[in-house]
């Protein structure tokens, strides 16, 4: 109801509880009575009483100022390198930059609805960006072949909604707590008050703090431009990749598997520089020595020039690779569908009956009455292309090295052949490491 701009009060909570008790057939003697349960319920789900100010969507500037002062006081006890902010964002990683993004069907083409959730964290001086968290639906995406994303160096987790849960967040916090303990550090980590961030674990080397609800767009650094910068870099790389494939004569220039998209996301996150991160922290005014801006941030990232992304979009349009009117920069970087995911993960269009059905399903899963089977169909429709063996790849690299010198221009031939040579060397090392030692007994058996 909050998402619809409606106010929830005590009598409404009591009535909703009664309806759910009816739906689940709770006996009269076991039903809750009175109002004693409301206060602990609100504490558990971080429900607080707020006065409404003015029209819907208006900002209580006093509340923003109070929140900034509160956060400043806490962060003042930590050096900038030990002040961290963490946030999640949705990414339609495979979607082209046209009106078909995410949900809208264009004539003659299939919509790319695949979504992953990314977790990002960075400190106040921009000196440390923690590795991305990837959350998808598939336990073992087909594009990784016989390997898992974890074995390839990705922090990847999965659930059927591809969204952060308290279990996943607690697992990550425990890992980060161990890392900080090993480095003999004690950090402050600020997150929003999303229910998936409420965990029972009490870290020893992390002071976990929460922003007040409804104010994160004004006080959370990652929302102040860091995530926007990351997405600008990712989308720019995605469009440039499409242009390269068009020049190479490929028909489906937007086709990309999850593994490559995750690599591109990592590259984009690595490219977000410390200056951008510092600027966003200062913009929020949650540090005592920064200059706050009361307005919600709407400017483009400081170093990810949106005109470079727009130039790639226009090039795709000129090549007739975008159907209809191209999306605007704001629509590409902050599409409505991505913004709505986190806010609607617990919304049920079917109302109370849909909520009851979901709860009963989860209870059946926990009791073993229903077994959920993981599906790998969410990221790719086609079977993965067979990968040659290491020996075959080594021979291919040798041929490509010579082809680079013969056919490539002087500006790129040496660099391409050098990279292929390095890749061939890495393959050779892997081949030697995985080679089984030949024994006399095996030789005798072959004879």
C-alpha positions in Angstrom: 0.0 0.0 0.0 2.9 2.3 0.7 3.9 1.9 -3.0 0.5 3.2 -4.0 1.0 6.3 -1.7 -1.6 5.1 0.8 -1.2 5.3 4.6 -1.2 2.2 6.8 -2.4 2.5 10.4 -3.0 0.2 13.4 -6.7 -0.6 12.6 -5.7 -1.6 9.1 -3.0 -3.9 10.3 -5.4 -5.6 12.7 -8.0 -6.1 9.9 -5.4 -7.5 7.5 -4.2 -9.9 10.2 -7.8 -11.1 10.8 -8.2 -11.8 7.1 -5.1 -13.8 6.8 -6.1 -15.8 9.9 -9.4 -16.6 8.1 -7.5 -17.6 4.9 -5.2 -19.9 6.7 -8.0 -21.3 8.9 -6.3 -20.4 12.2 -8.4 -21.7 15.2 -10.0 -19.1 17.3 -8.1 -20.1 20.4 -4.7 -19.5 18.6 -5.6 -16.2 17.0 -3.9 -13.0 18.2 -6.0 -10.6 20.3 -5.5 -7.0 21.3 -2.8 -4.6 20.1 0.2 -6.0 21.9 1.6 -7.7 18.7 1.6 -4.5 16.6 4.6 -2.8 18.3 7.0 -5.9 17.9 5.6 -6.5 14.4 6.5 -2.9 13.4 10.0 -3.2 15.0 10.7 -6.5 13.1 9.7 -5.0 9.8 11.1 -1.5 10.5 7.7 0.1 10.2 7.7 3.6 11.8 5.2 6.4 12.1 5.8 9.3 9.8 3.9 12.6 9.3 2.9 13.3 5.8 4.1 16.7 4.5 2.4 18.4 1.5 1.6 16.7 -1.7 2.6 13.1 -2.6 6.3 12.9 -3.5 7.2 16.2 -1.8 10.3 16.2 0.4 10.5 16.9 4.1 13.7 18.9 4.0 13.8 18.9 7.8 13.8 15.1 7.8 16.7 15.1 5.3 18.7 17.5 7.4 18.1 15.5 10.6 19.1 12.3 8.8 22.3 13.8 7.5 23.2 15.1 10.9 22.6 11.7 12.4 24.7 9.9 9.8 27.5 12.5 10.0 27.8 11.9 13.8 28.3 8.1 13.2 30.6 8.4 10.3 32.8 11.0 12.1 34.3 8.2 14.2 35.6 6.4 11.0 38.2 7.5 8.6 36.9 7.9 4.9 38.5 4.6 3.8 36.5 2.7 6.4 33.1 4.3 5.5 31.2 2.0 3.1 27.9 2.1 1.4 26.2 -1.0 -0.1 23.2 -1.1 -2.4 21.6 -3.5 -5.0 20.4 -2.6 -8.5 18.6 -4.6 -11.2 20.2 -4.9 -14.6 18.5 -6.1 -17.8 21.9 -7.2 -19.0 20.9 -8.5 -22.4 18.4 -5.8 -23.4 19.1 -3.7 -26.6 18.9 0.1 -26.3 15.4 0.5 -27.9 11.8 0.6 -26.9 11.8 -3.1 -26.5 13.8 -2.9 -23.2 12.7 -5.4 -20.6 9.0 -5.7 -21.0 7.7 -4.2 -24.3 7.3 -6.4 -27.3 8.5 -5.0 -30.6 7.3 -6.3 -34.0 9.5 -9.0 -35.4 11.8 -9.4 -32.3 11.7 -11.2 -29.0 11.8 -9.1 -25.9 14.9 -9.6 -23.7 13.4 -9.9 -20.2 16.3 -11.6 -18.5 17.4 -9.7 -15.4 20.1 -10.1 -12.8 20.6 -8.3 -9.5 24.0 -6.7 -8.7 25.3 -5.8 -5.3 27.8 -2.9 -5.2 29.8 -1.5 -2.4 32.4 1.3 -2.2 34.1 3.4 0.5 34.0 7.2 0.9 37.4 8.1 -0.6 36.9 5.7 -3.6 40.0 3.7 -2.7 38.1 0.5 -2.4 35.3 -1.0 -4.4 34.3 -4.5 -3.2 33.7 -7.2 -5.9 30.3 -7.3 -7.4 27.6 -9.6 -6.1 25.7 -11.3 -8.9 22.3 -12.8 -8.2 20.5 -14.8 -10.9 17.8 -17.4 -11.2 19.8 -20.3 -12.5 22.0 -22.3 -10.1 24.3 -23.3 -12.9 23.8 -21.2 -16.1 24.5 -23.2 -19.2 26.9 -20.6 -20.6 29.5 -21.7 -18.0 29.5 -25.2 -19.3 30.9 -27.7 -16.8 32.1 -24.9 -14.5 30.2 -22.8 -12.1 30.3 -19.0 -11.9 32.0 -19.3 -8.5 34.9 -21.4 -10.0 35.3 -18.6 -12.6 35.9 -16.0 -10.0 32.4 -14.5 -9.7 30.5 -14.0 -6.4 27.3 -15.5 -7.8 24.2 -16.7 -6.0 20.8 -17.6 -7.2 17.1 -17.8 -6.2 13.9 -18.0 -8.1 13.4 -14.2 -8.0 17.0 -13.2 -8.6 16.9 -10.8 -5.8 18.7 -10.2 -2.5 17.4 -12.0 0.5 18.3 -11.9 4.2 20.0 -15.3 3.8 22.2 -14.1 1.0 23.0 -10.8 2.6 24.0 -12.5 5.9 26.3 -14.8 4.0 28.0 -11.9 2.3 28.3 -9.9 5.6 29.9 -12.9 7.2 32.4 -13.2 4.4 33.2 -9.4 4.5 33.5 -9.6 8.3 36.1 -12.3 8.0 38.0 -10.2 5.4 38.0 -7.1 7.6 39.0 -9.1 10.6 42.0 -10.6 8.7 43.0 -7.1 7.7 42.6 -5.9 11.3 40.0 -3.3 10.2 36.7 -2.1 11.7 34.4 -0.4 9.1 31.0 1.2 9.1 28.7 -0.1 6.4 25.5 1.8 5.5 22.6 0.1 3.8 19.0 1.1 3.1 16.2 -0.4 5.3 15.2 -3.0 2.7 13.9 -6.1 4.6 16.5 -8.3 2.9 19.1 -6.4 4.9 17.7 -7.4 8.3 19.9 -10.2 9.6 20.4 -11.9 12.9 24.2 -12.1 12.6 26.2 -9.5 14.6 29.5 -8.8 12.8 32.6 -8.1 14.9 34.5 -6.0 12.4 31.6 -4.2 10.8 29.2 -1.6 12.3 26.1 -2.2 10.2 24.0 1.0 10.0 20.7 1.7 8.2 19.4 4.8 6.5 16.0 6.0 7.5 13.3 4.9 5.0 12.2 7.2 2.1 15.4 9.3 2.3 17.9 7.1 0.5 17.7 9.0 -2.7 19.0 12.1 -0.8 21.6 10.5 1.5 22.8 7.3 -0.1 26.0 7.7 -2.1 25.5 4.8 -4.5 22.1 6.3 -5.4 23.7 9.7 -6.0 25.4 8.7 -9.2 27.7 5.8 -8.6 25.2 3.2 -9.9 24.2 5.5 -12.8 27.9 5.8 -13.7 28.3 2.0 -13.6 25.3 1.5 -15.9 26.5 4.2 -18.3 29.8 2.4 -18.7 28.1 -1.0 -19.1 25.6 0.2 -21.7 28.3 2.0 -23.6 30.3 -1.2 -23.8 27.2 -3.1 -24.8 26.4 -0.7 -27.7 30.0 -0.7 -28.9 30.0 -4.4 -28.9 26.9 -4.4 -31.0 28.5 -2.0 -33.5 31.5 -4.3 -33.7 29.3 -7.3 -34.4 27.4 -5.3 -37.1 30.6 -4.5 -38.8 31.6 -8.2 -38.7 28.4 -9.1 -40.5 26.6 -10.7 -37.6 22.8 -10.9 -37.8 21.9 -10.9 -34.1 24.2 -8.1 -32.8 22.6 -8.0 -29.4 22.9 -11.6 -28.6 25.1 -12.1 -25.5 25.3 -14.8 -22.9 25.3 -14.3 -19.2 29.0 -15.0 -18.7 30.1 -12.3 -21.1 27.5 -9.9 -19.6 28.9 -10.5 -16.1 32.5 -9.9 -17.4 31.3 -6.6 -19.0 29.6 -5.6 -15.7 32.9 -6.3 -13.9 34.8 -4.2 -16.4 32.3 -1.4 -16.0 32.5 -1.5 -12.2 36.3 -1.5 -12.3 36.2 1.6 -14.6 34.2 3.7 -12.1 36.9 5.9 -10.7 37.5 7.2 -7.2 36.7 10.8 -8.2 33.2 9.9 -9.2 32.7 8.0 -5.9 34.1 10.8 -3.8 31.8 13.3 -5.6 28.7 11.2 -4.9 29.6 10.8 -1.2 30.1 14.6 -0.9 26.9 15.3 -2.8 24.9 13.5 -0.2 26.2 15.6 2.7 26.5 12.7 5.1 30.1 13.5 5.9 30.8 16.5 8.1 33.3 18.1 5.7 31.1 17.8 2.6 28.7 20.2 1.0 25.2 18.7 0.9 22.7 19.2 -1.9 19.1 19.0 -0.8 17.8 18.0 -4.2 17.8 14.4 -5.3 20.8 13.8 -7.6 19.8 13.9 -11.3 23.0 14.9 -13.0 25.1 12.5 -15.1 28.2 10.8 -13.8 31.2 12.9 -13.7 33.5 10.8 -15.9 31.2 8.5 -17.8 30.2 11.0 -20.5 26.7 10.2 -21.6 27.4 11.7 -25.0 29.7 8.7 -25.7 26.8 6.4 -25.0 24.4 8.5 -27.1 26.9 8.5 -30.0 26.8 4.7 -30.0 23.0 4.6 -29.8 22.8 7.0 -32.8 25.3 4.9 -34.7 23.1 1.8 -34.2 20.0 3.8 -35.3 21.8 4.9 -38.5 22.7 1.2 -39.2 19.0 0.4 -38.8 19.8 -1.8 -35.8 17.3 0.0 -33.5 13.6 -0.4 -34.2 11.5 2.7 -33.8 12.5 5.7 -31.7 15.7 5.2 -29.7 15.4 5.4 -25.9 16.7 8.6 -24.2 19.8 8.5 -22.1 17.7 8.6 -18.9 15.6 5.7 -20.2 18.7 3.7 -21.0 20.4 4.3 -17.7 17.4 4.3 -15.4 14.6 2.3 -17.1 11.3 2.2 -15.2 11.4 -1.6 -15.2 14.7 -1.8 -13.4 13.7 0.8 -10.8 10.5 -1.1 -10.0 12.0 -4.5 -9.4 13.3 -3.9 -5.8 10.1 -2.1 -4.8 7.8 -4.7 -6.2 9.5 -7.9 -5.3 6.9 -8.5 -2.5 4.0 -7.0 -4.3 1.3 -9.5 -5.4 -1.1 -8.5 -8.1 -3.5 -11.2 -7.1 -3.9 -9.6 -3.6 -4.3 -11.6 -0.4 -5.0 -14.9 -2.3 -1.7 -14.6 -4.1 0.1 -13.9 -0.8 -1.6 -16.9 0.8 -0.7 -19.2 -2.1 3.0 -18.1 -2.0 3.2 -18.7 1.7 1.6 -22.1 1.4 4.0 -23.0 -1.4 7.1 -21.9 0.7 5.8 -23.9 3.6 5.4 -27.0 1.4 8.9 -26.6 0.1 10.3 -26.3 3.6 8.4 -29.5 4.6 9.6 -31.4 1.6 6.1 -31.7 0.1 7.2 -29.8 -3.0 10.6 -30.0 -4.7 11.7 -26.9 -6.6 13.7 -27.8 -9.7 16.2 -25.3 -10.9 15.7 -24.1 -14.4 18.6 -23.0 -16.6 16.3 -21.5 -19.3 16.3 -18.0 -18.0 19.5 -16.7 -19.4 19.8 -18.5 -22.8 17.4 -20.1 -25.2 20.0 -21.9 -27.3 22.3 -24.7 -26.4 25.9 -23.4 -25.6 28.4 -23.7 -28.5 30.8 -26.6 -27.8 34.1 -25.3 -26.6 37.2 -26.8 -28.3 39.7 -28.7 -26.1 42.8 -26.9 -24.9 45.0 -28.6 -27.5 42.6 -27.5 -30.3 42.6 -23.9 -28.9 46.4 -23.8 -28.8 46.5 -24.7 -32.5 43.8 -22.2 -33.3 45.7 -19.5 -31.5 48.9 -20.2 -33.4 47.0 -19.8 -36.7 45.3 -16.6 -35.5 48.6 -15.1 -34.4 49.9 -15.5 -38.0 46.7 -14.2 -39.4 46.9 -11.1 -37.3 50.3 -10.2 -38.6 49.2 -10.9 -42.2 45.8 -9.3 -42.4 45.5 -6.8 -39.5 46.6 -3.2 -39.9 49.8 -2.0 -38.3 48.1 -0.3 -35.4 46.5 -3.5 -34.1 48.3 -6.5 -35.5 51.1 -6.7 -32.9 48.7 -6.1 -29.9 46.3 -8.8 -31.2 49.0 -11.3 -31.8 50.5 -10.6 -28.4 47.2 -11.2 -26.6 46.7 -14.4 -28.5 50.2 -15.5 -27.6 49.6 -14.8 -23.9 46.3 -16.7 -24.1 48.1 -19.6 -25.8 50.7 -19.6 -23.0 48.0 -19.7 -20.3 46.3 -22.6 -22.1 49.6 -24.5 -22.3 50.1 -24.0 -18.5 46.6 -25.3 -17.8 47.2 -28.2 -20.0 50.4 -29.2 -18.2 48.8 -28.7 -14.8 45.9 -30.9 -15.7 47.9 -33.6 -17.5 47.9 -36.9 -15.7 51.3 -38.4 -15.0 51.9 -41.5 -17.1 52.9 -44.6 -15.0 54.7 -47.8 -16.0 51.5 -49.7 -15.2 49.4 -47.7 -17.6 52.0 -48.1 -20.4 52.0 -51.9 -19.8 48.2 -52.0 -19.9 48.2 -50.2 -23.3 50.6 -52.8 -24.7 
